[in-house]
Amino acid sequence: MGQIGVFSVSYRCAMAADAAELPDLPIVAFDFDPQTVDYMRQGRIKATHVQRQ
C-alpha cells in the first residue's frame, strides 16, 4: 500500500503519512515543488514525476 499525489502539492501526502505515524508508507509525488524536493532529500518521497512543458 502507498500513496500517489497527482498535483503540485502532492508533498502533502508525506505530511499526512507523518501525521498518521506511517513512516514506511511509500509515496510518489508529482512536480518539483520545493517541499517535494525537501521530502525527496529526506527519503520520505520515493519518486516524483515532472511534467514536460
N, C-alpha and C positions, 0 to 999 in steps of 0.2 A: 504494500500500500504506500502511496505517496501523494504529493500534491503537485499540480501543474498550474502555473499562473499564466494568463494569456494577455495581460495588459501591462503597460509600463510600470504599474505599481505592484507588480506581482511579488516584489520583495516582501509584501505584507504576508505572504504565505509563510515565510520564515518567521516573521513576528508572531503569527498565530500558532505555529508549531511550538515556538519557545514558550508562549503563554500557556499552552496546553501541556507543557513539560514533555514534549516528544522530540528529544534531541537527535534521534536517529532517523527521523522521518525524511526520506529523500525528497528534495524539492528541485524542480526545473522551472526556470523563470523565462520571461520574455523581455527583451530590450536591455539596454545597458545603463539604466538609471544609476546614479552614484551609490545609492543604498544597495542596489543589487550587486554592484561590484564589491562593495564592502562585505556583504554576506558571502560572496564567492571567495573572497580572500580568506575569510574565516573558515571556509569549507562547509558553510551552512547551506548554501545553494550549490547544487552539484553541477549544473549546466544552465546555460541561457541560450535563447535563440534570438538573433537580431534580424531586423527587417532590412531588406535590400532597397535602398532609396532610389 
